[in-house]
Amino acid sequence: MNTPTKPVSPPSLRFHLTVLATLLVLLLTSAGLALLPIGVFNTLIALGISVLKTLLVMAFFMRLRHGPPLLRIAAAVGFAWLAVLIGMTVADVLTRVVLPSPW
């Protein structure tokens, strides 16, 4: 039934500050990237950075790293569903045909 799990010591303040500093560096990177004229790769790199930031928040601040397996599965399914929705939106935008104005 319920198997007892090993108690996990809470992360230290230094660990939280390290993750926070990493998130801030990624934030500044994505903000600086928005100013560079990279073209279509700008969106892809920005999405990659945002996925990395999301995974950091999920793993450490939501404590999924040491969470029960069912909670990790639920979070992974939610994250996968979000990826499917973003993928469908990108596919919709990329497959549209530009029609000339009727006037």
N, CA, C and O atoms as a GROMACS GRO file, in nm:
protein
  412
    1MET      N    1   0.082  -0.118   0.000
    1MET     CA    2   0.000   0.000   0.000
    1MET      C    3   0.087   0.125   0.000
    1MET      O    4   0.149   0.159  -0.101
    2ASN      N    5   0.092   0.192   0.113
    2ASN     CA    6   0.176   0.311   0.123
    2ASN      C    7   0.312   0.271   0.176
    2ASN      O    8   0.325   0.234   0.293
    3THR      N    9   0.410   0.277   0.093
    3THR     CA   10   0.544   0.247   0.138
    3THR      C   11   0.609   0.376   0.186
    3THR      O   12   0.603   0.478   0.117
    4PRO      N   13   0.668   0.372   0.302
    4PRO     CA   14   0.732   0.495   0.352
    4PRO      C   15   0.852   0.532   0.265
    4PRO      O   16   0.929   0.447   0.222
    5THR      N   17   0.864   0.659   0.241
    5THR     CA   18   0.976   0.707   0.161
    5THR      C   19   1.081   0.767   0.252
    5THR      O   20   1.053   0.808   0.365
    6LYS      N   21   1.202   0.771   0.201
    6LYS     CA   22   1.309   0.831   0.278
    6LYS      C   23   1.284   0.980   0.290
    6LYS      O   24   1.248   1.045   0.192
    7PRO      N   25   1.302   1.036   0.408
    7PRO     CA   26   1.286   1.182   0.420
    7PRO      C   27   1.398   1.253   0.344
    7PRO      O   28   1.515   1.216   0.352
    8VAL      N   29   1.359   1.354   0.271
    8VAL     CA   30   1.455   1.430   0.193
    8VAL      C   31   1.478   1.562   0.263
    8VAL      O   32   1.384   1.634   0.296
    9SER      N   33   1.604   1.594   0.286
    9SER     CA   34   1.633   1.720   0.352
    9SER      C   35   1.603   1.835   0.256
    9SER      O   36   1.625   1.823   0.136
   10PRO      N   37   1.551   1.945   0.309
   10PRO     CA   38   1.519   2.058   0.221
   10PRO      C   39   1.646   2.117   0.161
   10PRO      O   40   1.752   2.115   0.223
   11PRO      N   41   1.635   2.170   0.040
   11PRO     CA   42   1.752   2.230  -0.023
   11PRO      C   43   1.799   2.352   0.055
   11PRO      O   44   1.722   2.420   0.122
   12SER      N   45   1.926   2.378   0.044
   12SER     CA   46   1.984   2.491   0.116
   12SER      C   47   1.950   2.622   0.045
   12SER      O   48   1.905   2.624  -0.069
   13LEU      N   49   1.974   2.730   0.116
   13LEU     CA   50   1.951   2.863   0.058
   13LEU      C   51   2.046   2.886  -0.059
   13LEU      O   52   2.008   2.947  -0.159
   14ARG      N   53   2.167   2.836  -0.047
   14ARG     CA   54   2.264   2.851  -0.156
   14ARG      C   55   2.214   2.782  -0.284
   14ARG      O   56   2.230   2.836  -0.394
   15PHE      N   57   2.153   2.665  -0.269
   15PHE     CA   58   2.099   2.593  -0.384
   15PHE      C   59   1.987   2.672  -0.450
   15PHE      O   60   1.983   2.685  -0.572
   16HIS      N   61   1.896   2.726  -0.368
   16HIS     CA   62   1.787   2.807  -0.423
   16HIS      C   63   1.839   2.932  -0.493
   16HIS      O   64   1.789   2.970  -0.599
   17LEU      N   65   1.939   2.994  -0.436
   17LEU     CA   66   1.996   3.114  -0.498
   17LEU      C   67   2.068   3.079  -0.629
   17LEU      O   68   2.068   3.158  -0.723
   18THR      N   69   2.129   2.962  -0.634
   18THR     CA   70   2.194   2.919  -0.758
   18THR      C   71   2.092   2.896  -0.869
   18THR      O   72   2.113   2.937  -0.983
   19VAL      N   73   1.981   2.831  -0.835
   19VAL     CA   74   1.876   2.809  -0.934
   19VAL      C   75   1.815   2.943  -0.976
   19VAL      O   76   1.787   2.964  -1.094
   20LEU      N   77   1.794   3.032  -0.880
   20LEU     CA   78   1.741   3.165  -0.912
   20LEU      C   79   1.836   3.241  -1.003
   20LEU      O   80   1.792   3.305  -1.099
   21ALA      N   81   1.965   3.236  -0.975
   21ALA     CA   82   2.063   3.304  -1.060
   21ALA      C   83   2.063   3.245  -1.201
   21ALA      O   84   2.075   3.318  -1.299
   22THR      N   85   2.049   3.113  -1.211
   22THR     CA   86   2.042   3.049  -1.342
   22THR      C   87   1.918   3.096  -1.418
   22THR      O   88   1.926   3.124  -1.538
   23LEU      N   89   1.805   3.105  -1.348
   23LEU     CA   90   1.682   3.153  -1.413
   23LEU      C   91   1.696   3.298  -1.458
   23LEU      O   92   1.647   3.335  -1.564
   24LEU      N   93   1.762   3.380  -1.378
   24LEU     CA   94   1.780   3.521  -1.416
   24LEU      C   95   1.874   3.534  -1.535
   24LEU      O   96   1.852   3.618  -1.622
   25VAL      N   97   1.978   3.452  -1.539
   25VAL     CA   98   2.069   3.454  -1.655
   25VAL      C   99   1.993   3.412  -1.781
   25VAL      O  100   2.011   3.471  -1.887
   26LEU      N  101   1.910   3.309  -1.769
   26LEU     CA  102   1.830   3.266  -1.885
   26LEU      C  103   1.730   3.374  -1.926
   26LEU      O  104   1.702   3.391  -2.045
   27LEU      N  105   1.675   3.445  -1.828
   27LEU     CA  106   1.583   3.555  -1.859
   27LEU      C  107   1.654   3.666  -1.936
   27LEU      O  108   1.602   3.716  -2.035
   28LEU      N  109   1.772   3.704  -1.889
   28LEU     CA  110   1.848   3.808  -1.958
   28LEU      C  111   1.893   3.761  -2.096
   28LEU      O  112   1.899   3.840  -2.191
   29THR      N  113   1.924   3.633  -2.108
   29THR     CA  114   1.962   3.578  -2.239
   29THR      C  115   1.846   3.586  -2.337
   29THR      O  116   1.864   3.626  -2.452
   30SER      N  117   1.727   3.549  -2.292
   30SER     CA  118   1.613   3.554  -2.383
   30SER      C  119   1.573   3.697  -2.414
   30SER      O  120   1.526   3.725  -2.525
   31ALA      N  121   1.589   3.789  -2.319
   31ALA     CA  122   1.560   3.930  -2.347
   31ALA      C  123   1.662   3.988  -2.444
   31ALA      O  124   1.624   4.064  -2.534
   32GLY      N  125   1.789   3.955  -2.428
   32GLY     CA  126   1.891   4.002  -2.521
   32GLY      C  127   1.877   3.939  -2.658
   32GLY      O  128   1.907   4.002  -2.760
   33LEU      N  129   1.831   3.816  -2.661
   33LEU     CA  130   1.811   3.747  -2.788
   33LEU      C  131   1.701   3.813  -2.870
   33LEU      O  132   1.705   3.812  -2.993
   34ALA      N  133   1.603   3.871  -2.803
   34ALA     CA  134   1.493   3.937  -2.875
   34ALA      C  135   1.543   4.058  -2.953
   34ALA      O  136   1.478   4.100  -3.049
   35LEU      N  137   1.655   4.114  -2.914
   35LEU     CA  138   1.709   4.232  -2.982
   35LEU      C  139   1.798   4.198  -3.100
   35LEU      O  140   1.831   4.285  -3.180
   36LEU      N  141   1.839   4.072  -3.112
   36LEU     CA  142   1.927   4.031  -3.221
   36LEU      C  143   1.846   3.991  -3.344
   36LEU      O  144   1.746   3.920  -3.331
   37PRO      N  145   1.889   4.033  -3.463
   37PRO     CA  146   1.816   3.995  -3.585
   37PRO      C  147   1.860   3.858  -3.637
   37PRO      O  148   1.936   3.850  -3.734
   38ILE      N  149   1.814   3.752  -3.574
   38ILE     CA  150   1.854   3.617  -3.613
   38ILE      C  151   1.757   3.558  -3.715
   38ILE      O  152   1.792   3.465  -3.787
   39GLY      N  153   1.638   3.610  -3.721
   39GLY     CA  154   1.539   3.558  -3.815
   39GLY      C  155   1.450   3.454  -3.750
   39GLY      O  156   1.406   3.471  -3.637
   40VAL      N  157   1.426   3.346  -3.823
   40VAL     CA  158   1.334   3.243  -3.775
   40VAL      C  159   1.393   3.166  -3.657
   40VAL      O  160   1.318   3.110  -3.576
   41PHE      N  161   1.524   3.163  -3.646
   41PHE     CA  162   1.587   3.091  -3.536
   41PHE      C  163   1.567   3.161  -3.402
   41PHE      O  164   1.584   3.100  -3.297
   42ASN      N  165   1.532   3.288  -3.405
   42ASN     CA  166   1.507   3.363  -3.283
   42ASN      C  167   1.395   3.297  -3.203
   42ASN      O  168   1.407   3.280  -3.081
   43THR      N  169   1.287   3.261  -3.270
   43THR     CA  170   1.174   3.198  -3.202
   43THR      C  171   1.212   3.060  -3.150
   43THR      O  172   1.175   3.024  -3.038
   44LEU      N  173   1.285   2.984  -3.228
   44LEU     CA  174   1.324   2.849  -3.185
   44LEU      C  175   1.416   2.853  -3.063
   44LEU      O  176   1.399   2.774  -2.970
   45ILE      N  177   1.511   2.944  -3.064
   45ILE     CA  178   1.603   2.955  -2.950
   45ILE      C  179   1.529   3.005  -2.827
   45ILE      O  180   1.553   2.958  -2.716
   46ALA      N  181   1.438   3.102  -2.846
   46ALA     CA  182   1.360   3.154  -2.734
   46ALA      C  183   1.271   3.045  -2.674
   46ALA      O  184   1.256   3.037  -2.552
   47LEU      N  185   1.212   2.961  -2.759
   47LEU     CA  186   1.131   2.850  -2.707
   47LEU      C  187   1.217   2.749  -2.632
   47LEU      O  188   1.175   2.695  -2.530
   48GLY      N  189   1.337   2.724  -2.682
   48GLY     CA  190   1.427   2.633  -2.612
   48GLY      C  191   1.466   2.685  -2.474
   48GLY      O  192   1.471   2.610  -2.377
   49ILE      N  193   1.494   2.815  -2.466
   49ILE     CA  194   1.528   2.876  -2.338
   49ILE      C  195   1.409   2.871  -2.243
   49ILE      O  196   1.426   2.844  -2.124
   50SER      N  197   1.290   2.896  -2.295
   50SER     CA  198   1.172   2.893  -2.208
   50SER      C  199   1.141   2.751  -2.159
   50SER      O  200   1.094   2.734  -2.047
   51VAL      N  201   1.167   2.651  -2.242
   51VAL     CA  202   1.149   2.512  -2.198
   51VAL      C  203   1.249   2.480  -2.087
   51VAL      O  204   1.213   2.415  -1.989
   52LEU      N  205   1.372   2.525  -2.102
   52LEU     CA  206   1.473   2.502  -1.999
   52LEU      C  207   1.434   2.570  -1.867
   52LEU      O  208   1.450   2.511  -1.760
   53LYS      N  209   1.383   2.693  -1.875
   53LYS     CA  210   1.339   2.763  -1.754
   53LYS      C  211   1.222   2.690  -1.689
   53LYS      O  212   1.215   2.679  -1.567
   54THR      N  213   1.130   2.641  -1.771
   54THR     CA  214   1.015   2.567  -1.718
   54THR      C  215   1.059   2.439  -1.648
   54THR      O  216   1.009   2.407  -1.541
   55LEU      N  217   1.152   2.368  -1.708
   55LEU     CA  218   1.202   2.245  -1.646
   55LEU      C  219   1.274   2.273  -1.514
   55LEU      O  220   1.262   2.195  -1.419
   56LEU      N  221   1.348   2.382  -1.507
   56LEU     CA  222   1.414   2.419  -1.381
   56LEU      C  223   1.312   2.447  -1.272
   56LEU      O  224   1.326   2.401  -1.159
   57VAL      N  225   1.209   2.523  -1.306
   57VAL     CA  226   1.106   2.555  -1.206
   57VAL      C  227   1.033   2.429  -1.164
   57VAL      O  228   1.007   2.408  -1.045
   58MET      N  229   0.999   2.344  -1.260
   58MET     CA  230   0.927   2.220  -1.226
   58MET      C  231   1.012   2.128  -1.139
   58MET      O  232   0.962   2.068  -1.044
   59ALA      N  233   1.138   2.114  -1.172
   59ALA     CA  234   1.223   2.018  -1.101
   59ALA      C  235   1.259   2.065  -0.960
   59ALA      O  236   1.261   1.984  -0.867
   60PHE      N  237   1.287   2.193  -0.944
   60PHE     CA  238   1.341   2.237  -0.816
   60PHE      C  239   1.241   2.314  -0.731
   60PHE      O  240   1.228   2.284  -0.612
   61PHE      N  241   1.170   2.411  -0.786
   61PHE     CA  242   1.080   2.490  -0.704
   61PHE      C  243   0.948   2.418  -0.678
   61PHE      O  244   0.885   2.440  -0.574
   62MET      N  245   0.905   2.333  -0.770
   62MET     CA  246   0.784   2.254  -0.747
   62MET      C  247   0.818   2.121  -0.680
   62MET      O  248   0.728   2.042  -0.651
   63ARG      N  249   0.944   2.096  -0.655
   63ARG     CA  250   0.995   1.977  -0.586
   63ARG      C  251   0.953   1.847  -0.653
   63ARG      O  252   0.924   1.748  -0.586
   64LEU      N  253   0.951   1.848  -0.786
   64LEU     CA  254   0.918   1.725  -0.858
   64LEU      C  255   1.036   1.630  -0.863
   64LEU      O  256   1.019   1.511  -0.890
   65ARG      N  257   1.153   1.681  -0.837
   65ARG     CA  258   1.273   1.598  -0.844
   65ARG      C  259   1.268   1.486  -0.741
   65ARG      O  260   1.310   1.373  -0.768
   66HIS      N  261   1.216   1.516  -0.622
   66HIS     CA  262   1.207   1.416  -0.516
   66HIS      C  263   1.062   1.382  -0.486
   66HIS      O  264   1.034   1.321  -0.383
   67GLY      N  265   0.971   1.419  -0.574
   67GLY     CA  266   0.830   1.394  -0.550
   67GLY      C  267   0.791   1.250  -0.577
   67GLY      O  268   0.870   1.172  -0.631
   68PRO      N  269   0.668   1.215  -0.539
   68PRO     CA  270   0.621   1.079  -0.567
   68PRO      C  271   0.607   1.055  -0.717
   68PRO      O  272   0.586   1.150  -0.793
   69PRO      N  273   0.619   0.931  -0.760
   69PRO     CA  274   0.616   0.901  -0.904
   69PRO      C  275   0.487   0.946  -0.973
   69PRO      O  276   0.491   0.992  -1.087
   70LEU      N  277   0.373   0.933  -0.906
   70LEU     CA  278   0.247   0.973  -0.968
   70LEU      C  279   0.244   1.123  -0.994
   70LEU      O  280   0.192   1.167  -1.097
   71LEU      N  281   0.299   1.201  -0.903
   71LEU     CA  282   0.305   1.346  -0.923
   71LEU      C  283   0.396   1.381  -1.040
   71LEU      O  284   0.366   1.471  -1.118
   72ARG      N  285   0.508   1.310  -1.051
   72ARG     CA  286   0.599   1.334  -1.164
   72ARG      C  287   0.535   1.297  -1.297
   72ARG      O  288   0.554   1.365  -1.397
   73ILE      N  289   0.458   1.188  -1.297
   73ILE     CA  290   0.388   1.148  -1.420
   73ILE      C  291   0.285   1.252  -1.459
   73ILE      O  292   0.274   1.288  -1.576
   74ALA      N  293   0.208   1.301  -1.362
   74ALA     CA  294   0.106   1.403  -1.390
   74ALA      C  295   0.170   1.530  -1.444
   74ALA      O  296   0.118   1.591  -1.538
   75ALA      N  297   0.282   1.571  -1.386
   75ALA     CA  298   0.351   1.691  -1.435
   75ALA      C  299   0.408   1.668  -1.574
   75ALA      O  300   0.403   1.759  -1.658
   76ALA      N  301   0.461   1.551  -1.600
   76ALA     CA  302   0.516   1.521  -1.733
   76ALA      C  303   0.406   1.519  -1.839
   76ALA      O  304   0.426   1.566  -1.950
   77VAL      N  305   0.290   1.464  -1.804
   77VAL     CA  306   0.178   1.463  -1.898
   77VAL      C  307   0.130   1.605  -1.926
   77VAL      O  308   0.101   1.639  -2.041
   78GLY      N  309   0.122   1.688  -1.823
   78GLY     CA  310   0.084   1.827  -1.844
   78GLY      C  311   0.184   1.901  -1.930
   78GLY      O  312   0.146   1.980  -2.017
   79PHE      N  313   0.312   1.877  -1.907
   79PHE     CA  314   0.415   1.942  -1.987
   79PHE      C  315   0.411   1.893  -2.132
   79PHE      O  316   0.429   1.972  -2.224
   80ALA      N  317   0.386   1.764  -2.151
   80ALA     CA  318   0.375   1.709  -2.287
   80ALA      C  319   0.253   1.766  -2.358
   80ALA      O  320   0.259   1.795  -2.478
   81TRP      N  321   0.143   1.782  -2.286
   81TRP     CA  322   0.023   1.840  -2.347
   81TRP      C  323   0.048   1.984  -2.388
   81TRP      O  324   0.002   2.027  -2.494
   82LEU      N  325   0.119   2.058  -2.306
   82LEU     CA  326   0.154   2.196  -2.343
   82LEU      C  327   0.241   2.197  -2.468
   82LEU      O  328   0.223   2.282  -2.555
   83ALA      N  329   0.334   2.104  -2.478
   83ALA     CA  330   0.419   2.095  -2.598
   83ALA      C  331   0.336   2.062  -2.721
   83ALA      O  332   0.363   2.115  -2.829
   84VAL      N  333   0.236   1.975  -2.707
   84VAL     CA  334   0.149   1.942  -2.820
   84VAL      C  335   0.071   2.066  -2.864
   84VAL      O  336   0.060   2.093  -2.984
   85LEU      N  337   0.017   2.141  -2.768
   85LEU     CA  338  -0.058   2.261  -2.803
   85LEU      C  339   0.029   2.365  -2.872
   85LEU      O  340  -0.013   2.428  -2.969
   86ILE      N  341   0.150   2.384  -2.823
   86ILE     CA  342   0.241   2.479  -2.887
   86ILE      C  343   0.279   2.429  -3.026
   86ILE      O  344   0.285   2.508  -3.121
   87GLY      N  345   0.303   2.300  -3.040
   87GLY     CA  346   0.336   2.243  -3.171
   87GLY      C  347   0.222   2.259  -3.270
   87GLY      O  348   0.247   2.289  -3.387
   88MET      N  349   0.099   2.239  -3.226
   88MET     CA  350  -0.015   2.257  -3.316
   88MET      C  351  -0.032   2.403  -3.356
   88MET      O  352  -0.069   2.432  -3.470
   89THR      N  353  -0.005   2.494  -3.264
   89THR     CA  354  -0.014   2.636  -3.297
   89THR      C  355   0.093   2.674  -3.400
   89THR      O  356   0.064   2.746  -3.496
   90VAL      N  357   0.214   2.626  -3.380
   90VAL     CA  358   0.322   2.655  -3.475
   90VAL      C  359   0.291   2.593  -3.611
   90VAL      O  360   0.315   2.656  -3.714
   91ALA      N  361   0.238   2.472  -3.613
   91ALA     CA  362   0.202   2.408  -3.740
   91ALA      C  363   0.092   2.485  -3.812
   91ALA      O  364   0.093   2.496  -3.934
   92ASP      N  365  -0.003   2.539  -3.736
   92ASP     CA  366  -0.110   2.618  -3.797
   92ASP      C  367  -0.055   2.744  -3.861
   92ASP      O  368  -0.093   2.780  -3.972
   93VAL      N  369   0.033   2.812  -3.790
   93VAL     CA  370   0.089   2.937  -3.843
   93VAL      C  371   0.176   2.910  -3.966
   93VAL      O  372   0.172   2.986  -4.062
   94LEU      N  373   0.255   2.804  -3.964
   94LEU     CA  374   0.347   2.775  -4.074
   94LEU      C  375   0.277   2.725  -4.200
   94LEU      O  376   0.332   2.737  -4.309
   95THR      N  377   0.157   2.670  -4.187
   95THR     CA  378   0.089   2.614  -4.304
   95THR      C  379  -0.016   2.708  -4.362
   95THR      O  380  -0.090   2.667  -4.452
   96ARG      N  381  -0.026   2.828  -4.315
   96ARG     CA  382  -0.124   2.923  -4.369
   96ARG      C  383  -0.075   2.977  -4.503
   96ARG      O  384   0.044   2.996  -4.525
   97VAL      N  385  -0.171   3.002  -4.590
   97VAL     CA  386  -0.142   3.060  -4.721
   97VAL      C  387  -0.181   3.207  -4.717
   97VAL      O  388  -0.292   3.242  -4.675
   98VAL      N  389  -0.090   3.292  -4.759
   98VAL     CA  390  -0.118   3.435  -4.760
   98VAL      C  391  -0.200   3.466  -4.884
   98VAL      O  392  -0.156   3.443  -4.997
   99LEU      N  393  -0.319   3.519  -4.863
   99LEU     CA  394  -0.407   3.555  -4.974
   99LEU      C  395  -0.392   3.703  -5.005
   99LEU      O  396  -0.378   3.784  -4.914
  100PRO      N  397  -0.395   3.739  -5.133
  100PRO     CA  398  -0.386   3.882  -5.166
  100PRO      C  399  -0.513   3.955  -5.124
  100PRO      O  400  -0.621   3.897  -5.116
  101SER      N  401  -0.497   4.081  -5.098
  101SER     CA  402  -0.610   4.164  -5.059
  101SER      C  403  -0.709   4.176  -5.175
  101SER      O  404  -0.666   4.193  -5.289
  102PRO      N  405  -0.840   4.168  -5.149
  102PRO     CA  406  -0.937   4.173  -5.259
  102PRO      C  407  -0.954   4.310  -5.321
  102PRO      O  408  -1.025   4.320  -5.421
  103TRP      N  409  -0.895   4.414  -5.272
  103TRP     CA  410  -0.912   4.546  -5.333
  103TRP      C  411  -0.784   4.604  -5.380
  103TRP      O  412  -0.782   4.715  -5.434
   0.00000   0.00000   0.00000
